[in-house]
Amino acid sequence: MRQYKRRKGKSLSKAKKHIFEGVNYKSGLEMKMAMELSNAKIPFKYEPIKFILSEGFFLENEAYERQSNGKGQFKQRGEKKILPISYTPDFVGDKWIIETKGYANESFPIKWKLMKKLINGKNITLYKPQCHKECEEVIRIIKSKENG
């Protein structure tokens, strides 16, 4: 979510809402994909499952560092539970997963590679449209696979 600076005497701007058929999507691109799937009558679920890409563990060692965002004090942050790395795809169908991604954060490319490794050899097709035109192309490909 964007953050806006408050100008003297002005209220903060609010982020756009992306609601389609009662579902609040996180971006306009997600909403566009949902609209395209719905208009094409392709059944889908929005963020229905979380994949664990790497299990969590307990770090027995000491580790001296700042917080992961680089802020805070440099101190002992080891000897504690490390959370798993997970990934929740935007849209899931019978034999496909769609991840709409306009602007990727720095951790996404690693998660995407781990997801590819997880589904490797399974009968699942991945799609990662990054603009409205590519959302339309995803629909065309899914439809062509259905018609075989």
HELIX and SHEET records of a PDB file:
HELIX    1   1 GLY A   28  ASN A   39  1                                  12    
HELIX    2   2 PHE A  108  ILE A  119  1                                  12    
HELIX    3   3 HIS A  132  ASN A  147  1                                  16    
SHEET    1   A 2 HIS A  18  PHE A  20  0                                        
SHEET    2   A 2 VAL A  23  TYR A  25 -1                                        
SHEET    1   B 4 LYS A  45  TYR A  46  0                                        
SHEET    2   B 4 PHE A  91  VAL A  92 -1                                        
SHEET    3   B 4 TRP A  96  ILE A  98 -1                                        
SHEET    4   B 4 THR A 125  TYR A 127  1                                        
SHEET    1   C 2 PHE A  51  SER A  54  0                                        
SHEET    2   C 2 ILE A  85  TYR A  87 -1                                        
SHEET    1   D 2 PHE A  57  LEU A  59  0                                        
SHEET    2   D 2 LYS A  80  ILE A  82 -1                                        
SHEET    1   E 2 TYR A  64  GLU A  65  0                                        
SHEET    2   E 2 LYS A  75  GLN A  76 -1                                        
END                                                                             
